[in-house]
Structure formats: C-alpha cells, structure tokens
Amino acid sequence: LEFESGGALCVWGSGVSFTASIGQERAVKSGNVAFQIAKGSEGSEEHQRFLKDTAHLIPGSLDVMVTHSPPAGVLLGKANEPPWINELVRRIKPKLYLCGHSHNPLPHKFDIRTKVVEVEEGVVGAHVACTSVWNSFSGSPLIVDMDSSFTGTEGYAASKHTL
C-alpha cells in the first residue's frame, strides 16, 4: 500500500488453513474447502507447495503478514498443528502478524493475553477472528499503532504475490 505522504506499507496474506480435527470430509460438507491442508503432512506435496509458494518472501520485507490459520501453539492455534506458519513468521519477521480461524472463546473464558502476543522476537501477533465458538459475532476491534518507519516499496516487488 502506498500513501499520499510517500510512505508505504507492505502486506502479504495467505488463506492457508489446516483441516480441523472434525476431518476434511466434514469441512467439505460445510462448504469450507478453501486452502485446506491435511495435518501431519510434513514433507508432503502440500508442504512442498507451501514452501515453494512462500519462497519469494524476503526476510524483513513485510510490515504486515496475514494468514487464515494461527501458528501452532500460539494465538489460539493448537499445539499439534504443523509448524509451517511459525517457521514462515520466524524467517520473514514481519512487524505485525495477524491471523484468525480459531474462533474466540466464550466471554467467560476470554483472555486478552491469548489474543495479542509476541509471536517471535520483535514480531507482534494478534488473533483477529470475529466469531465465537458458535459462529456468532464475538470480539472487538483491534487497533495497532505501528511505528511510522514502514518498509517502503523496496520489499514490495518481491513480496506482492499471494498464496
């Protein structure tokens, strides 16, 4: 994104989503078949494609990275998920990482410390899903005040592709 002030914000996103424990068959029945990757498929064709499709991203080139699924073990991501997103965030080190997928806990179980964390050293991460466990709207807007020293356009050309 280029701003009239001359600043720029480099954003990259992916709809990558690991199949839920309910199984891929149910995901198909629900109509949710986009970007589904089977769990436990380390080294698989899907994993190789993910690596290939993200290889063009240059470390330090992104201000904001967005993925549908959260990383394993953080931002409401399950610990048994493949570590691919974690590894991508660690390699690229965006200033801000955003994800969704995992629905917000019910209000009496909500803990903001699970929604905004340091994902990797120097990378602020936020879980920004807007639905609850029952698919009703849940959550509140999240405002992130970023440093004005945006990456600029130098990282844009190499990072403008979308998975």
DSSP file (Angstrom, degrees, kcal/mol; ACC not computed):
  #  RESIDUE AA STRUCTURE BP1 BP2  ACC     N-H-->O    O-->H-N    N-H-->O    O-->H-N    TCO  KAPPA ALPHA  PHI   PSI    X-CA   Y-CA   Z-CA
    1    1 A L              0   0    0      0, 0.0     8,-2.8     0, 0.0     2,-0.4   0.000 360.0 360.0 360.0 130.9    0.0    0.0    0.0
    2    2 A E  B     -A    8   0A   0      6,-0.2     2,-0.3   151,-0.0     6,-0.2  -0.925 360.0-151.5-111.9 135.9    1.4    3.4   -0.9
    3    3 A F    >   -     0   0    0      4,-3.0     3,-2.2    -2,-0.4     0, 0.0  -0.718  25.9-117.8-107.4 154.6    0.2    6.5    0.9
    4    4 A E  T 3  S+     0   0    0      1,-0.3    -1,-0.1    -2,-0.3    -2,-0.0   0.789 113.1  66.0 -58.1 -28.4    0.0   10.1   -0.3
    5    5 A S  T 3  S-     0   0    0      1,-0.1    -1,-0.3     2,-0.1     3,-0.1   0.606 121.1-107.1 -70.1 -10.1    2.5   11.0    2.4
    6    6 A G  S <  S+     0   0    0     -3,-2.2    -2,-0.1     1,-0.4    -1,-0.1   0.235  82.6 121.8 100.7 -13.0    5.1    9.0    0.5
    7    7 A G        -     0   0    0    145,-0.1    -4,-3.0    -5,-0.1    -1,-0.4  -0.321  44.6-157.6 -77.2 165.9    5.1    6.1    3.0
    8    8 A A  B     -A    2   0A   0     -6,-0.2   144,-0.7    -3,-0.1     2,-0.4  -0.979  10.9-152.5-143.5 154.3    4.3    2.6    2.1
    9    9 A L        -     0   0    0     -8,-2.8     2,-0.6    -2,-0.3    53,-0.1  -0.990  13.3-148.2-130.7 121.2    3.1   -0.5    3.9
   10   10 A C        +     0   0    0     -2,-0.4    53,-2.3    51,-0.1    54,-2.3  -0.822  22.4 178.9 -96.6 118.5    4.0   -3.9    2.6
   11   11 A V  E     +b   64   0B   0     -2,-0.6     2,-0.3    52,-0.2    54,-0.2  -0.947   8.5 179.8-122.8 137.5    1.3   -6.5    3.3
   12   12 A W  E     -b   65   0B   0     52,-2.1    54,-2.4    -2,-0.4     2,-0.3  -0.995   7.9-178.2-135.0 142.2    1.2  -10.2    2.4
   13   13 A G  E     -b   66   0B   0     -2,-0.3   150,-0.9   148,-0.2     2,-0.3  -0.972  13.0-167.7-142.6 158.2   -1.5  -12.7    3.1
   14   14 A S  E     -b   67   0B   0     52,-2.1    54,-1.4    -2,-0.3    55,-0.1  -0.997  21.5-146.3-142.4 142.1   -2.5  -16.4    2.7
   15   15 A G        +     0   0    0     -2,-0.3    52,-0.1    52,-0.2    -1,-0.0   0.227  46.6 152.3 -87.8  13.2   -5.7  -18.3    3.2
   16   16 A V        +     0   0    0     53,-0.1    53,-2.0    52,-0.1     2,-0.4  -0.159  17.2 175.2 -51.6 133.0   -3.8  -21.4    4.4
   17   17 A S  E     -f   36   0C   0     18,-2.1    20,-2.1    51,-0.2     2,-0.3  -0.979  25.6-136.9-146.3 127.7   -5.9  -23.4    6.8
   18   18 A F  E     -f   37   0C   0     -2,-0.4    20,-0.2    18,-0.2    18,-0.1  -0.652  39.0 -98.6 -84.2 140.8   -5.2  -26.8    8.3
   19   19 A T        -     0   0    0     18,-2.4     5,-0.1    -2,-0.3    20,-0.1  -0.292  43.8-116.0 -59.7 139.6   -8.1  -29.3    8.3
   20   20 A A    >   -     0   0    0      3,-0.2     3,-2.2     1,-0.1     7,-0.1  -0.210  25.2-103.2 -73.4 165.7   -9.8  -29.3   11.7
   21   21 A S  T 3  S+     0   0    0      1,-0.3    -1,-0.1     2,-0.1     3,-0.1   0.653 117.4  74.6 -64.8 -13.3  -10.0  -32.3   13.9
   22   22 A I  T 3  S-     0   0    0      1,-0.2     4,-0.4     2,-0.0    -1,-0.3   0.649 110.9-114.1 -72.9 -13.4  -13.5  -32.8   12.7
   23   23 A G    <>  -     0   0    0     -3,-2.2     4,-1.6     1,-0.1    -3,-0.2   0.066  16.3 -87.0  97.8 154.8  -11.9  -34.1    9.5
   24   24 A Q  H  > S+     0   0    0      1,-0.2     4,-2.3     2,-0.2     5,-0.2   0.819 120.0  63.6 -67.5 -31.7  -11.7  -33.0    5.9
   25   25 A E  H  > S+     0   0    0      1,-0.2     4,-2.2     2,-0.2    -1,-0.2   0.926 105.5  44.9 -59.8 -45.0  -15.0  -34.8    5.0
   26   26 A R  H  > S+     0   0    0     -4,-0.4     4,-2.2     1,-0.2     6,-0.2   0.884 109.4  56.1 -66.7 -37.4  -17.0  -32.5    7.3
   27   27 A A  H  <>S+     0   0    0     -4,-1.6     5,-1.8     1,-0.2     4,-0.5   0.905 108.4  48.2 -59.7 -40.2  -15.1  -29.5    6.1
   28   28 A V  H ><5S+     0   0    0     -4,-2.3     3,-1.1     1,-0.2    -2,-0.2   0.919 110.3  51.2 -65.1 -43.8  -16.3  -30.4    2.5
   29   29 A K  H 3<5S+     0   0    0     -4,-2.2    -2,-0.2     1,-0.3    -1,-0.2   0.835 108.4  52.1 -62.9 -32.4  -19.9  -30.9    3.8
   30   30 A S  T 3<5S-     0   0    0     -4,-2.2    -1,-0.3     2,-0.1    -2,-0.2   0.586 117.1-114.5 -80.0  -8.5  -19.8  -27.5    5.4
   31   31 A G  T < 5S+     0   0    0     -3,-1.1     2,-1.3    -4,-0.5     3,-0.2   0.440  79.3 126.6  89.6  -0.2  -18.6  -25.9    2.2
   32   32 A N      < +     0   0    0     -5,-1.8    -1,-0.2    -6,-0.2    -2,-0.1  -0.697  17.6 128.8 -94.2  85.9  -15.3  -24.9    3.7
   33   33 A V    >   +     0   0    0     -2,-1.3     3,-0.9    -5,-0.1     2,-0.2   0.378  31.4 121.6-117.1   1.5  -12.8  -26.5    1.2
   34   34 A A  T 3  S-     0   0    0      1,-0.2    -2,-0.0    -3,-0.2   -17,-0.0  -0.484  88.3 -14.3 -73.2 133.1  -10.6  -23.4    0.5
   35   35 A F  T 3  S+     0   0    0     -2,-0.2   -18,-2.1     1,-0.2     2,-0.3   0.657  85.8 167.7  57.0  22.0   -6.9  -23.7    1.2
   36   36 A Q  E <   -f   17   0C   0     -3,-0.9     2,-0.4   -20,-0.2   -18,-0.2  -0.521  12.0-175.3 -73.3 127.6   -7.4  -26.9    3.3
   37   37 A I  E     -f   18   0C   0    -20,-2.1   -18,-2.4    -2,-0.3     2,-0.0  -0.989  27.8-115.3-123.6 131.2   -4.1  -28.7    4.1
   38   38 A A    >   -     0   0    0     -2,-0.4     3,-0.7   -20,-0.2     2,-0.1  -0.357  32.6-114.5 -65.5 141.6   -4.1  -32.1    5.9
   39   39 A K  T 3  S+     0   0    0      1,-0.2    -1,-0.1   -19,-0.1    42,-0.1  -0.345  95.7  27.9 -70.5 156.3   -2.5  -32.1    9.3
   40   40 A G  T 3  S+     0   0    0     40,-0.2    -1,-0.2     1,-0.1    -2,-0.1   0.719  79.2 129.3  68.8  21.3    0.6  -34.1    9.8
   41   41 A S    X   +     0   0    0     -3,-0.7     3,-2.4     3,-0.1     6,-0.6  -0.118  26.4 161.0-103.2  39.1    1.7  -33.8    6.2
   42   42 A E  T 3  S+     0   0    0      1,-0.3     3,-0.1     5,-0.1     4,-0.0  -0.379  75.2  11.4 -57.8 127.9    5.3  -32.6    6.9
   43   43 A G  T 3  S+     0   0    0      1,-0.2    -1,-0.3    -2,-0.1    -2,-0.0   0.426 103.0 131.4  81.8  -2.1    7.3  -33.1    3.7
   44   44 A S  S <> S-     0   0    0     -3,-2.4     4,-2.6     1,-0.1    -1,-0.2  -0.086  78.7 -94.8 -74.5 177.8    4.1  -33.9    1.8
   45   45 A E  H  > S+     0   0    0      1,-0.2     4,-2.2     2,-0.2     5,-0.1   0.893 127.8  51.8 -60.1 -40.6    3.1  -32.4   -1.6
   46   46 A E  H  > S+     0   0    0      2,-0.2     4,-2.5     1,-0.2    -1,-0.2   0.914 110.2  48.1 -62.9 -43.4    1.1  -29.7    0.3
   47   47 A H  H  > S+     0   0    0     -6,-0.6     4,-2.5     1,-0.2    -2,-0.2   0.922 111.6  49.6 -64.1 -44.2    4.1  -28.8    2.5
   48   48 A Q  H  X S+     0   0    0     -4,-2.6     4,-2.4     1,-0.2    -1,-0.2   0.885 111.1  50.0 -61.8 -39.0    6.4  -28.6   -0.5
   49   49 A R  H  X S+     0   0    0     -4,-2.2     4,-3.2     2,-0.2    -2,-0.2   0.922 109.5  51.2 -65.9 -43.4    3.8  -26.3   -2.3
   50   50 A F  H  X S+     0   0    0     -4,-2.5     4,-1.2     1,-0.2    -2,-0.2   0.929 112.1  46.9 -58.2 -46.1    3.6  -24.1    0.8
   51   51 A L  H  X S+     0   0    0     -4,-2.5     4,-0.7     1,-0.2     3,-0.3   0.908 114.7  46.6 -62.3 -42.4    7.4  -23.8    0.8
   52   52 A K  H >< S+     0   0    0     -4,-2.4     3,-0.7     1,-0.2     4,-0.4   0.918 111.7  50.6 -65.6 -43.8    7.5  -23.1   -2.9
   53   53 A D  H 3< S+     0   0    0     -4,-3.2    -1,-0.2     1,-0.2    -2,-0.2   0.667 117.6  39.3 -72.2 -15.8    4.7  -20.5   -2.7
   54   54 A T  H >< S+     0   0    0     -4,-1.2     3,-1.5    -3,-0.3    -1,-0.2   0.418  87.8  94.4-109.8  -1.0    6.4  -18.6    0.1
   55   55 A A  T << S+     0   0    0     -4,-0.7    -2,-0.1    -3,-0.7    -1,-0.1   0.790  77.0  63.3 -63.0 -28.4   10.0  -18.9   -1.1
   56   56 A H  T 3  S+     0   0    0     -4,-0.4     2,-0.3    -3,-0.1    -1,-0.3   0.649  78.0 105.4 -72.8 -13.7    9.8  -15.5   -2.8
   57   57 A L    <   -     0   0    0     -3,-1.5   102,-0.1   102,-0.1    -3,-0.0  -0.533  66.0-142.9 -73.3 129.1    9.2  -13.7    0.5
   58   58 A I    >   -     0   0    0     -2,-0.3     3,-2.5    97,-0.2     4,-0.3  -0.771  23.7-104.4 -95.6 130.0   12.3  -11.8    1.6
   59   59 A P  T 3  S+     0   0    0      0, 0.0    33,-0.2     0, 0.0    34,-0.2  -0.277 107.3  11.9 -51.7 131.5   13.2  -11.7    5.3
   60   60 A G  T 3  S+     0   0    0     32,-3.3    33,-0.1     2,-0.1    95,-0.1   0.449  97.4 109.8  81.0   0.9   12.4   -8.3    6.7
   61   61 A S    <   +     0   0    0     -3,-2.5     2,-0.4    31,-0.1    94,-0.2   0.614  61.4  74.2 -86.3 -11.8   10.4   -7.2    3.6
   62   62 A L        -     0   0    0     30,-0.4    33,-0.8    -4,-0.3   -51,-0.2  -0.835  46.5-174.6-110.0 139.4    6.9   -7.3    5.1
   63   63 A D  S    S+     0   0    0    -53,-2.3    33,-2.2    -2,-0.4     2,-0.4   0.831  85.8  22.3 -85.3 -42.2    5.3   -4.8    7.5
   64   64 A V  E     -bc  11  96B   0    -54,-2.3   -52,-2.1    31,-0.2     2,-0.4  -0.992  63.4-171.5-132.6 130.6    2.2   -7.0    7.9
   65   65 A M  E     -bc  12  97B   0     31,-2.4    33,-2.9    -2,-0.4     2,-0.4  -0.975   9.4-170.9-117.7 135.1    1.7  -10.7    7.4
   66   66 A V  E     +bc  13  98B   0    -54,-2.4   -52,-2.1    -2,-0.4     2,-0.3  -0.992   8.4 171.4-127.9 130.2   -1.8  -12.2    7.5
   67   67 A T  E     -bc  14  99B   0     31,-2.2    33,-0.6    -2,-0.4   -52,-0.2  -0.971  34.4-132.8-131.5 154.0   -2.8  -15.9    7.5
   68   68 A H  S    S+     0   0    0    -54,-1.4    32,-1.9    -2,-0.3    34,-0.2   0.979  93.2  52.2 -66.4 -56.1   -6.1  -17.6    8.0
   69   69 A S  S    S-     0   0    0    -53,-2.0    32,-0.2    30,-0.2   -53,-0.1  -0.513  88.1-122.1 -80.3 148.9   -4.8  -20.2   10.4
   70   70 A P        -     0   0    0      0, 0.0    15,-0.2     0, 0.0     8,-0.1  -0.427  36.4 -90.1 -80.4 164.5   -2.8  -19.2   13.5
   71   71 A P    >   -     0   0    0      0, 0.0     3,-1.2     0, 0.0     6,-0.2  -0.293  58.2 -80.2 -66.0 160.4    0.7  -20.6   14.2
   72   72 A A  T 3  S+     0   0    0     10,-0.3     7,-0.3     1,-0.2     6,-0.2  -0.437 110.2   1.1 -64.4 130.2    1.0  -23.8   16.2
   73   73 A G  T 3  S+     0   0    0      5,-0.5     2,-0.3    -2,-0.2    -1,-0.2   0.522 117.6  76.9  75.7   7.4    0.7  -23.3   19.9
   74   74 A V  S X  S+     0   0    0     -3,-1.2     3,-1.6     4,-0.2    -1,-0.1  -0.986  84.1  22.8-147.8 154.6    0.1  -19.5   19.9
   75   75 A L  T 3  S-     0   0    0     -2,-0.3    27,-0.2     1,-0.3    -1,-0.1   0.890 135.8 -51.2  55.2  43.8   -2.7  -17.1   19.2
   76   76 A L  T 3  S+     0   0    0      1,-0.3     2,-0.3    -3,-0.1    -1,-0.3   0.518 103.8 142.1  70.8   9.0   -5.3  -19.8   19.8
   77   77 A G    <   -     0   0    0     -3,-1.6    -1,-0.3    -6,-0.2    -4,-0.2  -0.599  57.3-110.3 -77.1 139.9   -3.5  -22.2   17.4
   78   78 A K    >   -     0   0    0     -2,-0.3     3,-1.6    -6,-0.2    -5,-0.5  -0.444  17.3-128.6 -72.4 143.2   -3.4  -25.8   18.6
   79   79 A A  T 3  S+     0   0    0     -7,-0.3    -1,-0.1     1,-0.3    -7,-0.1   0.756 105.3  59.4 -63.2 -25.8    0.0  -27.1   19.6
   80   80 A N  T 3  S+     0   0    0      2,-0.0    -1,-0.3     3,-0.0   -40,-0.2   0.343  79.6 112.6 -89.9   8.4   -0.4  -30.2   17.3
   81   81 A E  S <  S-     0   0    0     -3,-1.6    -9,-0.1     1,-0.1   -42,-0.0  -0.424  83.9 -88.4 -72.9 154.5   -0.7  -28.1   14.1
   82   82 A P    >   -     0   0    0      0, 0.0     3,-0.5     0, 0.0   -10,-0.3  -0.355  34.4-129.3 -59.3 146.2    2.1  -28.2   11.6
   83   83 A P  T 3> S+     0   0    0      0, 0.0     4,-2.7     0, 0.0     5,-0.2   0.246  76.3 111.4 -84.3  14.4    4.8  -25.6   12.4
   84   84 A W  H 3> S+     0   0    0      1,-0.2     4,-2.1     2,-0.2     5,-0.1   0.894  78.5  45.6 -59.3 -43.9    4.9  -24.2    8.8
   85   85 A I  H <> S+     0   0    0     -3,-0.5     4,-2.7     2,-0.2     5,-0.2   0.922 112.3  52.0 -67.3 -42.5    3.3  -20.8    9.7
   86   86 A N  H  > S+     0   0    0     -4,-0.3     4,-2.5     1,-0.2    -2,-0.2   0.935 111.3  47.7 -55.1 -47.3    5.6  -20.5   12.8
   87   87 A E  H  X S+     0   0    0     -4,-2.7     4,-2.1     1,-0.2    -1,-0.2   0.868 111.2  50.8 -64.1 -37.8    8.6  -21.1   10.6
   88   88 A L  H  X S+     0   0    0     -4,-2.1     4,-2.8    -5,-0.2     5,-0.3   0.932 111.8  46.3 -66.4 -45.9    7.5  -18.6    8.0
   89   89 A V  H  X S+     0   0    0     -4,-2.7     4,-2.6     1,-0.2    -2,-0.2   0.913 112.6  51.1 -61.8 -42.9    6.9  -15.9   10.6
   90   90 A R  H  < S+     0   0    0     -4,-2.5    -1,-0.2    -5,-0.2    -2,-0.2   0.888 114.8  43.3 -61.3 -40.1   10.3  -16.7   12.1
   91   91 A R  H  < S+     0   0    0     -4,-2.1    -2,-0.2    -5,-0.2    -1,-0.2   0.923 122.8  34.4 -73.6 -44.7   12.0  -16.4    8.7
   92   92 A I  H  < S-     0   0    0     -4,-2.8   -32,-3.3   -33,-0.2   -30,-0.4   0.837  83.9-158.9 -83.9 -34.6   10.3  -13.3    7.4
   93   93 A K     <  -     0   0    0     -4,-2.6    -3,-0.1    -5,-0.3    -4,-0.1   0.958  12.8-167.2  53.0  61.7    9.9  -11.4   10.7
   94   94 A P        -     0   0    0      0, 0.0   -31,-0.2     0, 0.0   -30,-0.1  -0.337  28.6-122.1 -68.3 161.6    7.1   -9.0    9.8
   95   95 A K  S    S+     0   0    0    -33,-0.8    29,-1.6   -32,-0.3     2,-0.4   0.860  98.5  23.8 -71.6 -34.4    6.5   -6.1   12.2
   96   96 A L  E     -cd  64 124B   0    -33,-2.2   -31,-2.4    27,-0.2     2,-0.4  -0.998  67.5-165.8-136.5 132.7    2.9   -7.3   12.7
   97   97 A Y  E     -cd  65 125B   0     27,-2.9    29,-2.4    -2,-0.4     2,-0.4  -0.976  10.0-173.4-119.4 129.6    1.4  -10.7   12.2
   98   98 A L  E     +cd  66 126B   0    -33,-2.9   -31,-2.2    -2,-0.4     2,-0.3  -0.950   9.7 161.2-123.6 142.7   -2.4  -11.2   12.0
   99   99 A C  E     +cd  67 127B   0     27,-1.9    29,-3.4    -2,-0.4    30,-0.2  -0.923  11.2 175.1-147.8 174.1   -4.5  -14.4   11.9
  100  100 A G        +     0   0    0    -32,-1.9     2,-2.6   -33,-0.6    29,-0.1  -0.166  39.8 106.5-142.3-120.5   -8.0  -15.8   12.5
  101  101 A H        +     0   0    0    -32,-0.2     2,-0.3    -2,-0.1   -32,-0.1  -0.348  67.1  85.7  65.2 -65.5   -9.5  -19.2   12.0
  102  102 A S  S    S-     0   0    0     -2,-2.6    27,-0.2   -34,-0.2    29,-0.1  -0.511  84.9-124.8 -69.1 124.5   -9.7  -20.3   15.7
  103  103 A H        -     0   0    0     -2,-0.3    29,-0.2     1,-0.1    30,-0.2  -0.331  29.1 -94.4 -72.4 152.3  -13.0  -18.9   17.0
  104  104 A N  B     -g  132   0D   0     27,-3.1    29,-0.8    34,-0.2    -1,-0.1  -0.343  42.4-110.5 -64.4 141.9  -13.0  -16.7   20.1
  105  105 A P        -     0   0    0      0, 0.0     5,-0.1     0, 0.0    -1,-0.1  -0.258  46.9 -81.7 -63.9 160.9  -13.6  -18.4   23.4
  106  106 A L    >>  -     0   0    0      1,-0.1     3,-2.8     3,-0.1     4,-0.6  -0.333  51.2-102.0 -60.4 150.4  -16.9  -17.7   25.1
  107  107 A P  G >4 S+     0   0    0      0, 0.0     3,-1.0     0, 0.0    -1,-0.1   0.803 121.5  55.6 -50.2 -38.1  -16.8  -14.4   27.1
  108  108 A H  G 34 S+     0   0    0      1,-0.2    -2,-0.1     3,-0.0     0, 0.0   0.640 114.2  41.5 -73.0 -10.6  -16.3  -16.0   30.5
  109  109 A K  G <4 S+     0   0    0     -3,-2.8    -1,-0.2     2,-0.0     2,-0.2   0.360  87.4 122.7-110.7   2.0  -13.2  -17.9   29.1
  110  110 A F    <<  +     0   0    0     -3,-1.0     2,-0.4    -4,-0.6     3,-0.1  -0.445  33.9 178.3 -72.0 134.6  -11.8  -14.9   27.1
  111  111 A D    >   -     0   0    0     -2,-0.2     3,-2.6     1,-0.1     4,-0.4  -0.931  23.0-152.8-138.5 111.3   -8.2  -13.9   28.0
  112  112 A I  G >> S+     0   0    0     -2,-0.4     3,-1.5     1,-0.3     4,-1.4   0.756  92.3  72.5 -56.6 -25.2   -6.7  -11.0   26.0
  113  113 A R  G 34 S+     0   0    0      1,-0.3    -1,-0.3     2,-0.2   -38,-0.2   0.642  95.8  51.7 -68.0 -12.1   -3.2  -12.4   26.7
  114  114 A T  G <4 S+     0   0    0     -3,-2.6    -1,-0.3     1,-0.1    -2,-0.2   0.541 109.2  51.4 -94.2  -9.2   -4.1  -15.2   24.2
  115  115 A K  T <4 S+     0   0    0     -3,-1.5    12,-2.9    -4,-0.4     2,-0.4   0.718 113.6  34.8-101.3 -25.8   -5.1  -12.7   21.5
  116  116 A V  E  < S+E  126   0B   0     -4,-1.4     2,-0.3    10,-0.2    -1,-0.3  -0.961  77.0 139.8-134.6 115.5   -2.1  -10.4   21.4
  117  117 A V  E     -E  125   0B   0      8,-2.2     8,-3.6    -2,-0.4     2,-0.9  -0.911  60.4 -94.0-145.4 168.0    1.4  -11.8   21.9
  118  118 A E  E     -E  124   0B   0     -2,-0.3     6,-0.2     6,-0.2     3,-0.1  -0.835  38.6-172.5 -86.5 107.8    5.0  -11.6   20.7
  119  119 A V  E    S-     0   0B   0      4,-1.8     2,-0.3    -2,-0.9    -1,-0.2   0.926  70.8  -4.5 -70.6 -46.2    4.9  -14.4   18.2
  120  120 A E  E >  S-E  123   0B   0      3,-0.8     3,-2.7    -3,-0.1    -1,-0.2  -0.885 107.7 -61.7-136.6 165.8    8.7  -14.3   17.6
  121  121 A E  T 3  S+     0   0    0     -2,-0.3     3,-0.1     1,-0.3    -2,-0.0  -0.325 126.9   3.4 -55.2 121.4   11.3  -11.9   18.9
  122  122 A G  T 3  S+     0   0    0      1,-0.2     2,-0.6    -2,-0.1    -1,-0.3   0.469 106.3 110.8  82.3   2.3   10.3   -8.5   17.6
  123  123 A V  E <   - E   0 120B   0     -3,-2.7    -4,-1.8   -27,-0.0    -3,-0.8  -0.930  55.0-153.7-115.8 111.7    7.0   -9.7   15.9
  124  124 A V  E     -dE  96 118B   0    -29,-1.6   -27,-2.9    -2,-0.6     2,-0.4  -0.692  16.8-165.2 -80.9 130.6    3.8   -8.6   17.4
  125  125 A G  E     -dE  97 117B   0     -8,-3.6    -8,-2.2    -2,-0.4     2,-0.4  -0.926   8.8-173.2-120.0 144.4    1.0  -11.1   16.7
  126  126 A A  E     -dE  98 116B   0    -29,-2.4   -27,-1.9    -2,-0.4     2,-0.7  -0.998  21.0-142.3-138.7 135.2   -2.8  -10.7   17.0
  127  127 A H  E     +d   99   0B   0    -12,-2.9   -27,-0.2    -2,-0.4   -29,-0.1  -0.862  24.7 176.7 -91.8 118.4   -5.6  -13.1   16.6
  128  128 A V        +     0   0    0    -29,-3.4   -28,-0.2    -2,-0.7    -1,-0.1   0.055  19.2 143.8-119.2  25.2   -8.4  -11.1   15.0
  129  129 A A        -     0   0    0    -27,-0.2    -2,-0.0   -30,-0.2   -29,-0.0  -0.322  35.6-156.9 -60.6 149.1  -11.2  -13.6   14.4
  130  130 A C        +     0   0    0      9,-0.1     8,-1.9     2,-0.1     2,-0.3   0.069  61.4  81.1-119.8  23.7  -14.6  -12.0   14.9
  131  131 A T  B     -H  137   0E   0      6,-0.3   -27,-3.1   -29,-0.1     6,-0.2  -0.915  65.9-133.8-127.4 156.9  -16.7  -15.1   15.6
  132  132 A S  B >   -g  104   0D   0      4,-2.6     3,-2.1    -2,-0.3     6,-0.1  -0.313  45.4 -83.6 -95.1-176.3  -17.3  -17.2   18.7
  133  133 A V  T 3  S+     0   0    0    -29,-0.8   -30,-0.1     1,-0.3    -1,-0.0   0.715 132.9  50.2 -61.8 -19.7  -17.3  -21.0   19.1
  134  134 A W  T 3  S-     0   0    0      2,-0.1    -1,-0.3     3,-0.0     3,-0.1   0.146 120.1-108.2-105.0  18.6  -20.9  -20.9   17.9
  135  135 A N  S <  S+     0   0    0     -3,-2.1     2,-0.2     1,-0.2    -2,-0.1   0.655  77.0 132.7  64.4  19.0  -20.2  -18.8   14.8
  136  136 A S  S    S-     0   0    0      1,-0.1    -4,-2.6     0, 0.0    -1,-0.2  -0.643  72.0 -83.6 -90.8 158.6  -21.9  -15.7   16.2
  137  137 A F  B     +H  131   0E   0     -2,-0.2     2,-0.3    -6,-0.2    -6,-0.3  -0.406  62.5 160.7 -63.2 134.5  -20.1  -12.4   16.1
  138  138 A S        +     0   0    0     -8,-1.9     2,-0.2    -2,-0.1   -34,-0.2  -0.978  27.5  44.7-156.8 140.7  -17.8  -12.0   19.0
  139  139 A G        -     0   0    0     -2,-0.3    -9,-0.1    -9,-0.1   -11,-0.1  -0.672  65.8-102.7 118.8-175.1  -14.8   -9.9   19.8
  140  140 A S        -     0   0    0     -2,-0.2    -2,-0.0     1,-0.0     0, 0.0  -0.953  42.2 -75.8-146.0 162.1  -14.0   -6.2   19.4
  141  141 A P        -     0   0    0      0, 0.0     2,-0.5     0, 0.0    -2,-0.0  -0.239  41.2-143.8 -60.2 150.4  -11.9   -4.0   17.1
  142  142 A L        -     0   0    0    -14,-0.1     2,-0.5     2,-0.0   -16,-0.0  -0.977   9.7-161.5-119.0 125.7   -8.2   -4.2   17.4
  143  143 A I        -     0   0    0     -2,-0.5     2,-0.5     2,-0.0     0, 0.0  -0.930   4.3-168.6-110.5 127.1   -6.2   -1.0   16.9
  144  144 A V        -     0   0    0     -2,-0.5     2,-0.9     2,-0.0    -2,-0.0  -0.968   9.7-155.8-117.9 121.6   -2.4   -1.3   16.3
  145  145 A D        -     0   0    0     -2,-0.5     2,-0.2     3,-0.0     3,-0.1  -0.835  21.9-166.0 -97.5 101.8   -0.3    1.8   16.4
  146  146 A M        -     0   0    0     -2,-0.9     4,-0.1     1,-0.1   -50,-0.0  -0.592  27.8 -98.4 -92.1 151.2    2.7    0.9   14.2
  147  147 A D        -     0   0    0     -2,-0.2    -1,-0.1     1,-0.1     0, 0.0  -0.330  32.7-124.9 -56.8 143.7    6.0    2.8   14.0
  148  148 A S  S    S+     0   0    0      1,-0.2     2,-2.0     2,-0.1    -1,-0.1   0.490  88.0  99.1 -77.0  -1.1    6.0    5.2   11.0
  149  149 A S        -     0   0    0   -142,-0.1    -1,-0.2     2,-0.0    -2,-0.1  -0.452  61.3-177.9 -85.7  68.1    9.2    3.6    9.7
  150  150 A F        -     0   0    0     -2,-2.0  -141,-0.1     1,-0.1     3,-0.1  -0.156  40.4-108.3 -62.6 160.6    7.4    1.4    7.2
  151  151 A T        -     0   0    0      1,-0.2     3,-0.4  -141,-0.1     2,-0.1   0.860  52.7-150.7 -58.2 -37.0    9.4   -0.9    5.0
  152  152 A G    >   -     0   0    0   -144,-0.7     3,-0.5     1,-0.2     4,-0.2  -0.447  38.8 -54.3  88.2-169.9    8.7    1.2    1.9
  153  153 A T  G >> S+     0   0    0      1,-0.2     4,-0.8     2,-0.1     3,-0.6   0.544 112.3  88.1 -87.2  -7.0    8.4    0.0   -1.6
  154  154 A E  G 34 S+     0   0    0     -3,-0.4     4,-0.3     1,-0.2    -1,-0.2   0.838  96.7  39.1 -64.4 -31.3   11.8   -1.8   -1.8
  155  155 A G  G <> S+     0   0    0     -3,-0.5     4,-1.0   -94,-0.2    -1,-0.2   0.576  99.3  82.4 -89.6 -10.2   10.3   -5.1   -0.4
  156  156 A Y  H X> S+     0   0    0     -3,-0.6     3,-0.8    -4,-0.2     4,-0.7   0.922  83.2  54.2 -63.5 -49.1    7.1   -4.7   -2.4
  157  157 A A  H 3< S+     0   0    0     -4,-0.8     3,-0.5     1,-0.3    -1,-0.2   0.874 114.1  41.1 -57.2 -41.0    8.1   -6.1   -5.7
  158  158 A A  H 34 S+     0   0    0     -4,-0.3    -1,-0.3     1,-0.2     3,-0.2   0.679 120.8  43.2 -80.4 -17.2    9.4   -9.4   -4.3
  159  159 A S  H << S+     0   0    0     -4,-1.0    -1,-0.2    -3,-0.8    -2,-0.2   0.234  80.2  98.0-115.6  13.8    6.5   -9.8   -1.9
  160  160 A K     <  +     0   0    0     -4,-0.7    -1,-0.1    -3,-0.5     2,-0.1   0.509  58.5 102.7 -85.6  -1.8    3.4   -8.9   -3.8
  161  161 A H        -     0   0    0     -3,-0.2     2,-0.4    -4,-0.1  -148,-0.2  -0.432  60.5-145.0 -77.3 155.0    2.4  -12.5   -4.7
  162  162 A T              0   0    0     -2,-0.1  -148,-0.1  -150,-0.1    -2,-0.1  -0.972 360.0 360.0-124.2 138.0   -0.4  -14.2   -2.8
  163  163 A L              0   0    0   -150,-0.9  -149,-0.1    -2,-0.4    -1,-0.1   0.423 360.0 360.0 -82.4 360.0   -0.7  -17.8   -1.9
